[in-house]
Amino acid sequence: MSTATRQAERASPWRAPLLFAAVAVLVILEGTTRNALFSGSWNTALGILNLGLISAVTALGVNMMWGYAGLFNAGIVGFMALGALAPVLISTAPVPGAWDAGGTRLLFALALGLGTLALAAWVWPRTGAWRGVAVGAILIAGFVLFRWAFDPAVTAIEANNAASYGNIGGLGWPVLLSWPVGAALAAAAAWAVGKVALGLRSDYLAIATLGIGEIIVAVVKNEDWIARGVKNMSGIPRPVPYELDLQNHPEFPELANRLGMSVAEASGVWVKIGYASLFTAVLLAVILLAQLALNSPWGRMMRAIRDNEVAAGAMGKNVTARHLQVFVIGCAVVGLSGAMLVTYDGILNPTAFAPLRYTFLIWVMVIVGGSGNNWGAVLGALLIWFLWIKVEVWGPALMGVLTAPLPPGDLRNHLLGSAPHMRFIVMGLILLLVLRFAPRGLVPER
């Protein structure tokens, strides 16, 4: 990058506030203006905002891994899926008969599996030349015992009222408690992955995390005893009132009239404002902690390791241990966002966890916003998510204008039918333009 460009970036203290203001204007236009570009619905505008806030939390987690330490995690979708399990396991009601059918044996099987791994890790440095044979024997024996206890337990749980349940059920605790649990689940998986993969080169780390992410999603899809798999898990509790409860409240119709909305529309807006308040509070808390960490000696050390691992290692820093630390923290934030997402949707649909949406698009948000800058990651998430949603609407309108001179026929019909997929072209175009004219992002790292 040229010296002039660097000076221009340093001389633009109002860049970030102006860009955030532009995103706010887009959301306001979406809620107040009804034309070919905007819906004029506050329900739609707040829905886009809420998912943008969740994406911003995810982008912050990715920015911690990449912007702080240069770790390329290509399996973000898997850690989000793990976090998404938490509201199901913590907040849904217990399934009648599930624990009696196989709960105890399931816990015993999981304890056997963890015990096998712990024993193998303990034996490895203590058996000398025979450690490979010893550890292999332990793992094989442990796997056989694990399956002996695990398979009958899972079969019994999935056979328990399979039409309505077929899963282990939850604890019935408040749903907000499931958010830190989702972060803890993702952090535990990140620690296990990091212990193996963080000693690899960066390209191998990307391949390893890509595979792990897909494995996690496959497990969530196929292990029905956890959350009903592809049958989907609905009825997840909410931290805000339900629309019907608001509509039946005696004072709510009067409030809706004062707002100039129907009761149904006002109830939807009220619920989405409640979600937006919660998500904003979480986002600000994560940003505060991330900024404090970034500006601390720990943050300066992480950036030094990112910029030159060899020099940092020569200064006595344990590079692998620090990489593991920031990898676990970043994945925990990603898991937190997964729990928030499922709480907002009210349903866990494993097939919706697609790498395009929850890995590629998150990386676009971080790169466009400015990797290494927490506020840049948030800006990129809000802006890219708004465009991702609206381009699907704007694409057909634009294509209708462009194809108006064409005579009716197969070509025109094909172009109009393909218009909703313009969002992929637009995302690629935005990424190319940013990399060309602002390679450090819209809000670059200081």
C-alpha positions in Angstrom: 0.0 0.0 0.0 1.3 3.5 -0.9 2.3 6.1 1.7 -0.5 8.4 0.4 -3.1 5.7 1.0 -1.9 5.1 4.6 -1.9 8.9 5.3 -5.4 9.1 3.9 -6.6 6.3 6.2 -5.0 8.0 9.2 -6.5 11.3 8.2 -10.1 10.1 8.2 -11.2 9.9 11.8 -14.8 10.3 10.7 -14.8 7.4 8.3 -16.2 4.8 10.7 -19.0 7.1 12.2 -20.1 8.1 8.7 -20.2 4.5 7.5 -22.2 3.4 10.5 -24.5 6.4 10.0 -25.0 5.3 6.3 -25.9 1.7 7.5 -28.4 3.3 10.0 -29.9 5.3 7.2 -30.4 2.2 5.1 -32.2 0.5 7.9 -34.4 3.5 8.5 -35.2 3.8 4.8 -36.2 0.1 4.9 -38.6 0.8 7.7 -40.1 4.1 6.5 -39.9 4.1 2.7 -42.0 1.9 0.4 -40.9 1.8 -3.2 -39.0 -0.6 -5.6 -35.9 -0.5 -3.4 -37.3 -0.6 0.2 -40.2 -2.5 1.8 -41.5 0.3 4.1 -42.0 -2.2 6.9 -40.4 -1.9 10.3 -40.9 -5.7 10.8 -38.6 -6.3 7.8 -36.1 -3.6 8.8 -35.8 -4.8 12.4 -35.5 -8.4 11.2 -32.6 -7.5 8.9 -31.0 -5.5 11.8 -31.3 -8.4 14.3 -29.7 -10.9 12.0 -27.0 -8.3 11.2 -26.3 -7.9 14.9 -25.9 -11.7 15.3 -23.6 -11.7 12.3 -21.6 -8.9 13.9 -21.0 -11.1 17.0 -19.8 -13.9 14.7 -17.6 -11.6 12.7 -16.0 -10.4 16.0 -15.1 -14.0 16.8 -13.5 -14.5 13.4 -11.7 -11.2 13.7 -10.2 -12.3 17.0 -8.7 -15.4 15.3 -7.7 -13.8 12.0 -7.2 -10.1 12.9 -5.4 -10.8 16.2 -3.4 -13.9 15.4 -3.6 -14.6 11.7 -5.5 -17.9 12.1 -7.6 -18.9 9.2 -10.7 -20.8 10.4 -12.6 -22.3 7.5 -15.0 -24.2 9.7 -16.9 -21.3 11.3 -20.2 -23.0 10.4 -19.4 -26.0 12.6 -18.7 -23.9 15.7 -21.9 -22.0 15.1 -23.8 -25.3 14.9 -22.3 -26.4 18.2 -23.4 -23.2 19.9 -26.9 -23.6 18.4 -27.3 -26.9 20.3 -27.1 -25.1 23.6 -30.7 -23.6 23.7 -32.0 -27.1 22.8 -30.0 -28.9 25.5 -30.4 -26.2 28.2 -33.8 -24.5 27.7 -36.3 -26.9 26.1 -38.5 -29.0 28.4 -37.3 -32.5 29.4 -38.6 -35.2 27.2 -40.8 -37.6 29.2 -39.2 -41.0 29.4 -36.0 -40.1 27.6 -33.7 -40.3 30.6 -35.3 -43.5 31.8 -34.9 -45.1 28.4 -31.2 -44.5 28.0 -30.0 -41.4 29.7 -27.8 -43.1 32.4 -26.2 -45.4 29.9 -25.6 -42.5 27.5 -23.7 -40.6 30.3 -21.7 -43.7 31.1 -20.8 -44.1 27.4 -19.6 -40.5 27.2 -17.6 -40.9 30.4 -16.0 -44.0 28.8 -15.1 -42.0 25.7 -13.5 -39.2 27.6 -11.7 -41.6 29.9 -10.3 -43.4 27.0 -8.9 -40.2 25.5 -7.5 -39.1 28.9 -5.8 -42.5 29.4 -4.3 -42.4 25.9 -2.9 -38.9 26.6 -1.5 -40.0 29.9 0.2 -43.1 28.5 1.7 -41.5 25.4 4.7 -39.8 27.0 5.3 -42.6 29.4 5.7 -45.7 27.3 8.8 -45.0 25.2 9.2 -46.9 22.0 6.0 -48.9 22.5 3.8 -45.9 23.0 2.2 -46.2 19.5 1.2 -49.8 20.2 0.0 -49.0 23.8 -2.0 -46.0 22.7 -3.5 -47.8 19.7 -4.6 -50.7 22.0 -6.2 -48.3 24.4 -8.1 -46.4 21.7 -9.3 -49.6 20.1 -10.5 -51.1 23.4 -12.0 -47.8 24.4 -13.9 -47.4 21.1 -15.4 -50.9 21.5 -16.5 -50.3 25.0 -17.9 -46.9 24.0 -20.0 -48.3 21.2 -21.2 -51.1 23.5 -22.6 -48.6 25.9 -23.5 -45.8 23.4 -25.5 -47.6 20.7 -28.2 -49.2 22.8 -28.7 -46.0 24.7 -29.1 -43.9 21.6 -31.5 -46.5 20.1 -33.7 -46.5 23.2 -33.8 -42.7 23.3 -34.6 -42.3 19.6 -37.4 -44.9 19.9 -39.0 -43.0 22.8 -42.1 -41.3 21.2 -40.2 -40.9 18.0 -42.9 -39.1 16.2 -43.0 -36.1 18.6 -39.6 -36.3 20.3 -36.9 -39.0 19.8 -34.3 -36.9 21.5 -32.8 -36.5 25.0 -34.5 -33.2 25.8 -33.4 -30.2 27.7 -33.2 -29.0 31.3 -35.9 -26.4 31.1 -33.7 -23.6 32.3 -34.0 -19.9 31.2 -32.9 -19.5 27.6 -30.4 -16.7 28.3 -28.4 -19.2 30.3 -27.9 -21.2 27.2 -25.9 -18.5 25.4 -22.8 -18.8 27.6 -23.2 -22.6 27.4 -23.2 -22.3 23.6 -19.9 -20.4 23.9 -18.5 -23.0 26.2 -19.4 -25.9 23.9 -17.7 -24.2 20.9 -14.7 -23.3 23.1 -14.3 -27.0 24.2 -14.4 -28.2 20.6 -11.9 -25.5 19.6 -9.5 -26.6 22.3 -9.7 -30.2 21.1 -9.2 -29.1 17.5 -6.5 -26.6 18.3 -4.4 -29.1 20.3 -4.1 -31.1 17.1 -4.3 -28.6 14.3 -2.5 -25.4 15.6 0.9 -27.0 15.1 0.2 -27.2 11.4 1.0 -24.6 8.7 -1.7 -22.0 8.0 -2.9 -23.7 4.8 -3.2 -27.1 6.6 -5.0 -25.4 9.5 -7.6 -24.1 7.0 -8.1 -27.6 5.6 -8.3 -29.1 9.0 -10.9 -26.6 10.3 -12.9 -26.9 7.1 -13.2 -30.7 7.6 -14.0 -30.4 11.4 -16.7 -27.9 10.6 -18.4 -30.2 8.2 -18.1 -33.1 10.6 -19.8 -31.1 13.3 -22.7 -30.2 11.0 -23.0 -33.8 9.9 -23.2 -35.0 13.5 -25.9 -32.4 14.3 -27.9 -33.6 11.2 -27.6 -37.3 11.8 -27.6 -37.8 15.6 -31.3 -37.5 16.2 -30.9 -38.1 20.0 -29.3 -34.7 20.4 -31.8 -32.4 18.7 -33.9 -34.6 16.4 -31.5 -34.1 13.5 -33.1 -33.1 10.2 -36.5 -33.4 11.7 -35.8 -30.0 13.2 -36.3 -28.9 16.8 -39.0 -26.3 17.3 -40.5 -24.7 20.3 -37.3 -23.3 21.7 -38.1 -20.8 24.5 -37.8 -17.1 23.9 -36.4 -14.3 26.1 -39.0 -11.9 24.9 -42.8 -12.1 24.9 -44.7 -13.9 22.2 -46.7 -11.9 19.6 -50.0 -13.6 20.6 -49.5 -12.8 24.2 -49.0 -9.1 23.3 -52.0 -9.1 21.1 -54.2 -10.5 23.9 -53.0 -8.0 26.4 -55.8 -5.5 27.1 -53.6 -2.4 26.8 -51.6 -3.4 23.7 -54.3 -2.5 21.0 -54.3 1.1 22.3 -50.5 1.3 22.0 -50.7 0.0 18.5 -53.3 2.6 17.6 -51.0 5.4 18.9 -48.2 4.0 16.8 -50.5 4.0 13.7 -50.0 0.2 13.2 -52.3 -2.8 13.3 -52.1 -4.9 16.4 -50.4 -7.8 14.5 -47.7 -5.5 13.0 -47.1 -3.7 16.3 -46.6 -7.0 18.2 -44.0 -8.1 15.7 -42.2 -4.8 15.9 -42.3 -4.9 19.7 -40.8 -8.4 19.8 -38.1 -7.5 17.3 -37.2 -4.4 19.3 -36.8 -6.6 22.4 -34.4 -8.9 20.5 -32.5 -6.0 19.1 -32.0 -4.6 22.6 -30.6 -8.0 23.9 -28.4 -8.5 20.8 -27.0 -4.9 21.0 -26.2 -5.4 24.7 -24.3 -8.6 24.0 -22.5 -7.1 21.0 -21.4 -4.0 23.0 -20.2 -6.3 25.8 -18.2 -8.4 23.4 -16.7 -5.3 21.7 -15.8 -3.8 25.1 -14.0 -7.0 26.2 -12.3 -7.4 22.8 -11.1 -3.8 22.8 -9.7 -4.1 26.3 -7.9 -7.3 25.3 -6.6 -5.8 22.0 -5.2 -2.7 23.8 -3.6 -4.7 26.6 -0.1 -6.2 26.6 -1.7 -9.5 25.6 -3.2 -7.9 22.5 0.1 -6.3 21.5 1.8 -9.7 22.0 -0.8 -11.4 19.8 -0.3 -8.8 17.0 3.5 -9.3 17.3 3.0 -13.1 16.9 0.7 -12.5 13.9 3.2 -10.2 12.2 6.3 -12.3 12.8 6.0 -15.7 14.5 9.8 -16.4 14.3 10.7 -13.1 16.0 8.1 -13.5 18.7 9.3 -17.1 19.3 12.9 -15.8 19.6 11.7 -13.4 22.2 10.5 -16.3 24.3 6.8 -16.3 23.5 5.0 -19.7 23.3 3.5 -19.1 19.8 1.5 -22.4 19.7 0.0 -21.8 23.2 -1.0 -18.3 22.4 -2.6 -19.4 19.1 -4.6 -22.0 21.0 -5.7 -19.4 23.5 -7.0 -16.9 20.9 -8.5 -19.8 18.8 -10.6 -20.9 21.8 -11.7 -17.4 22.6 -12.7 -16.6 19.0 -14.6 -19.9 18.6 -16.4 -19.2 21.9 -17.7 -15.9 20.5 -18.8 -17.7 17.3 -20.6 -20.3 19.5 -22.3 -17.5 21.4 -23.7 -16.2 18.1 -25.0 -19.6 17.2 -27.0 -19.8 20.4 -28.3 -16.3 19.8 -29.4 -17.2 16.2 -31.4 -20.3 17.3 -33.0 -18.4 20.1 -34.1 -15.7 17.6 -35.3 -18.2 15.0 -37.1 -20.4 17.6 -36.1 -23.5 15.7 -33.0 -25.5 15.1 -32.7 -26.6 11.5 -29.3 -28.3 10.9 -29.7 -28.2 7.1 -29.7 -24.3 7.3 -26.1 -24.4 8.5 -24.5 -23.9 5.0 -20.8 -23.0 4.6 -21.8 -20.3 2.1 -23.8 -18.4 4.6 -22.0 -19.1 7.9 -18.4 -19.3 6.7 -17.9 -17.5 3.3 -20.2 -14.6 4.0 -18.7 -14.1 7.5 -15.3 -13.9 6.0 -16.5 -11.3 3.5 -17.9 -9.3 6.4 -14.5 -9.3 8.2 -12.5 -8.5 5.1 -14.8 -5.7 3.8 -15.1 -4.2 7.3 -11.4 -4.4 8.1 -9.6 -7.3 9.7 -7.8 -6.5 12.9 -10.4 -3.7 13.7 -13.3 -4.8 15.9 -15.5 -1.9 14.8 -14.6 -2.7 11.2 -15.8 -6.2 11.6 -19.1 -5.0 13.1 -19.6 -2.5 10.3 -18.8 -5.1 7.6 -21.3 -7.5 9.2 -24.2 -5.0 9.3 -23.5 -3.6 5.8 -22.9 -7.0 4.0 -25.9 -8.6 5.7 -28.2 -5.7 4.6 -26.9 -6.0 1.0 -27.1 -9.8 1.1 -30.8 -9.6 1.9 -31.8 -6.7 -0.3 -29.9 -7.7 -3.4 -32.2 -10.7 -3.7 -35.0 -8.1 -4.0 -33.2 -5.5 -6.0 -31.8 -8.1 -8.5 -35.2 -8.9 -10.2 -36.1 -5.2 -10.3 -32.9 -4.3 -11.9 -33.1 -7.2 -14.3 -36.6 -6.2 -15.2 -35.4 -2.8 -16.3 -32.4 -4.2 -18.2 -34.4 -6.8 -20.0 -37.3 -4.4 -20.9 -36.1 -3.8 -24.4 -35.8 -7.6 -25.1 -38.8 -9.3 -26.8 -40.6 -11.9 -24.7 -39.0 -15.3 -25.0 -36.6 -17.9 -23.4 -33.7 -15.5 -23.0 -35.7 -12.8 -21.2 -37.4 -15.4 -19.0 -34.0 -17.0 -18.1 -32.5 -13.7 -17.2 -35.5 -12.8 -15.0 -35.5 -16.2 -13.4 -31.8 -16.0 -12.5 -32.0 -12.5 -11.1 -32.4 -13.5 -7.4 -29.0 -15.2 -7.6 -27.3 -11.9 -8.4 -26.5 -11.7 -4.7 -23.6 -14.0 -5.3 -22.2 -11.8 -8.1 -22.7 -8.7 -6.0 -20.9 -10.2 -3.0 -17.9 -11.1 -5.2 -17.9 -7.7 -6.8 -17.9 -5.9 -3.5 -15.1 -8.1 -2.2 -13.0 -7.4 -5.4 -13.6 -3.6 -5.2 -12.7 -3.5 -1.5 -9.6 -5.6 -2.0 -8.6 -3.3 -4.9 -9.3 0.2 -3.5 -9.2 -0.5 0.3 -7.2 -3.7 0.8 -7.2 -3.2 4.6 -11.0 -2.8 4.7 -13.4 0.1 5.0 -12.3 0.7 8.6 -8.7 -0.5 8.7 -6.7 -1.5 11.7 -4.8 1.4 13.3 
